Amino acid sequence: MTGLSDQSIDRPSRPADVAASAGHVVTFPDSQPLKLDCGASITPVTIAYQTYGQMNADKSNIILICHALTGDQYAASTHPVTGKPGWWHYLVGPGKPIDTDRFFLICTNVLGGCMGTTGPADLNPATGKPYGLSFPVITIGDMVRAQAMLLDHLGIDDLFCVIGGSMGGMQVLQWAVAYPERVFSAVPIATAAKHSAQNIAFHEVGRQAIMADPDWHGGDYYPHHKSPRKGLAVARMAAHITYLSEAALHRKFGRNLQDRDAITYGFDADFQIESYLRHQGFTFVDRFDANSYLYITRAMDYFDLAADYGGILGSAFQHSATRFCGVSFTSDWLFPTSENRTIVHALNSVAANVSFVEIETDKGHDAFLLDEPEFHSVLKGFLDGAAIHRGLARKG
């Protein structure tokens, strides 16, 4: 397509310099604006992504991986900021459940993100300054629409599978509803068809922590060469608690003291759990933009897959030919099994092809990111079965 560029790009100041580390980057020009659910449009639009494995000749082995709230495109490669392995390194790689010797994987940084895809830290062409809060409010639907633009550019008409957990699972469901003819199989993991009031409440606490930080400057902190690090750290700490289970916290930390023999009768981190949460908060701010956190959490809050179908979730999947596999975890209280079963029941109501498994674990919501053998076995089995129906040649 004329007018498109696929190259590294310069960025305004961010928590880390991502200009040289965003991976593959495609910029869509003014002639191809991205129309948003809020009624606004964004142009130009840049999408950053990573790929793993090799595409086969007929493009029938492509899997789109959708990341969660604080994830990015580095699902299975070393993160350029933290130096840590990709967030799904347990699952993605040669011989692993999502086998890069067999499948070609694409993972994009979502719209509104801060690792190369257009977001509030980018320059607003109308002002020549970072968007900040002038960036339009986005939705999960907008994120998926941006991904579809990228696939169109890459000449990819349909996908063998779309897979993701948490917010990534919301994107999976949106893909299956918005582009059913393009999705052969779908794996929504630890997710929901709409965001609950409890989860909206947790997000609001995080947003208020960011906005209460004096370094936020009403969202216009970029020209001040500052960032609301303390507020963002608190937001991350509060959110991280929701990703764990009480059993996991007790097993890992209990009431153990941190590097001391007795309590201090003060407000330092006496307990290991306090020190752990502070570490989670203050390492997060090095790789994430505070305004991106505001926008992406809001997108999750607005997600309600049945809203355009009279509140009847099954109608969203009417006549779907996609093969679904839903996964939940027993100790996940953020996106509990009941919400995942609601999706399954809606699919059953329209006779869709769906299987479902609840994994027994005490690791909480984060179980989908961790070394969870039963989950890995289930996923591998589903992908192998779907590959047979797709007519993909067996490995070896």
Summary of the structure (lengths in Angstrom):
residues: 396
radius of gyration: 20.8
end to end distance: 36.2
largest distance: 67.4
contacts: 1360
relative contact order: 0.13
helix: 37%
strand: 17%
